[in-house]
Amino acid sequence: MPTKKGVEGQNQRLALTRRYVQGIDLSGIVEQRRRLEPGNVEVDDLIDAIACLTTAFRVMTNTAFSLPNDQDERNARGLRMEIVA
């Protein structure tokens, strides 16, 4: 996947969230970023926030899944090592 800092990568990441967040596009995010003043937040940070919102929605609606889904790996403190999507 292309870098999240470039337009192609940003559009690809947004496409993954459109099932959950209707009517969102890169131009709208760029416009909102301008309103927040330069230096306060980057476009890819806003896209990351949308991805977090999407994951939270999936967790709350019991449609999220974990990667890897076939093992229960834990770190030295006993915390599960997984990505929830």
C-alpha positions as CSV (number, residue, x, y, z in Angstrom):
1,M,0.0,0.0,0.0
2,P,1.3,3.5,-0.8
3,T,2.5,5.8,2.0
4,K,-0.2,7.4,4.1
5,K,1.5,10.8,3.5
6,G,0.7,10.7,-0.2
7,V,-2.6,11.3,-2.0
8,E,-2.8,7.8,-3.4
9,G,-2.3,6.2,0.0
10,Q,-4.7,8.6,1.6
11,N,-7.4,7.8,-0.9
12,Q,-6.9,4.1,-0.5
13,R,-7.2,4.4,3.3
14,L,-10.3,6.4,3.0
15,A,-11.8,3.9,0.6
16,L,-11.5,1.3,3.4
17,T,-13.6,3.4,5.8
18,R,-16.4,4.5,3.4
19,R,-18.6,1.5,4.3
20,Y,-18.8,2.9,7.8
21,V,-18.3,6.7,7.3
22,Q,-20.6,7.9,4.5
23,G,-19.8,10.9,2.3
24,I,-16.2,11.3,3.3
25,D,-13.5,12.3,0.7
26,L,-10.0,13.6,0.7
27,S,-11.0,17.1,-0.4
28,G,-13.3,17.5,2.6
29,I,-10.6,16.3,4.9
30,V,-8.1,18.7,3.4
31,E,-10.5,21.6,3.8
32,Q,-11.1,20.7,7.5
33,R,-7.3,20.5,8.0
34,R,-7.0,24.1,6.7
35,R,-9.6,25.3,9.2
36,L,-7.4,23.8,12.0
37,E,-4.4,26.0,11.1
38,P,-1.1,24.8,9.8
39,G,1.1,22.8,12.2
40,N,-1.8,21.6,14.4
41,V,-2.7,18.5,12.5
42,E,-1.8,16.8,9.3
43,V,-4.2,15.2,6.8
44,D,-2.9,11.7,7.5
45,D,-3.6,12.3,11.3
46,L,-7.2,13.0,10.5
47,I,-7.4,9.9,8.3
48,D,-5.9,7.9,11.2
49,A,-8.6,9.3,13.5
50,I,-11.3,8.2,11.0
51,A,-9.8,4.7,11.0
52,C,-9.9,4.6,14.8
53,L,-13.5,5.7,14.8
54,T,-14.3,2.9,12.3
55,T,-12.6,0.3,14.4
56,A,-14.4,1.5,17.5
57,F,-17.7,1.2,15.7
58,R,-16.8,-2.3,14.6
59,V,-15.9,-3.3,18.2
60,M,-19.2,-1.9,19.5
61,T,-21.2,-3.7,16.8
62,N,-19.3,-7.0,17.3
63,T,-18.0,-7.0,13.7
64,A,-14.3,-6.4,14.5
65,F,-11.7,-9.1,14.2
66,S,-8.2,-9.6,15.5
67,L,-5.0,-10.3,13.6
68,P,-3.6,-12.8,14.0
69,N,-6.8,-14.6,14.5
70,D,-5.4,-18.1,15.0
71,Q,-3.1,-17.6,18.0
72,D,-3.0,-16.1,21.5
73,E,0.5,-14.5,21.6
74,R,1.3,-12.4,24.7
75,N,4.1,-10.1,25.6
76,A,6.3,-10.3,28.7
77,R,3.5,-8.5,30.8
78,G,0.8,-10.9,29.6
79,L,-0.9,-8.5,27.2
80,R,-2.3,-9.9,24.0
81,M,-0.2,-9.0,20.9
82,E,-2.9,-8.3,18.3
83,I,-4.3,-5.7,15.9
84,V,-8.1,-5.2,16.1
85,A,-9.8,-4.1,12.8
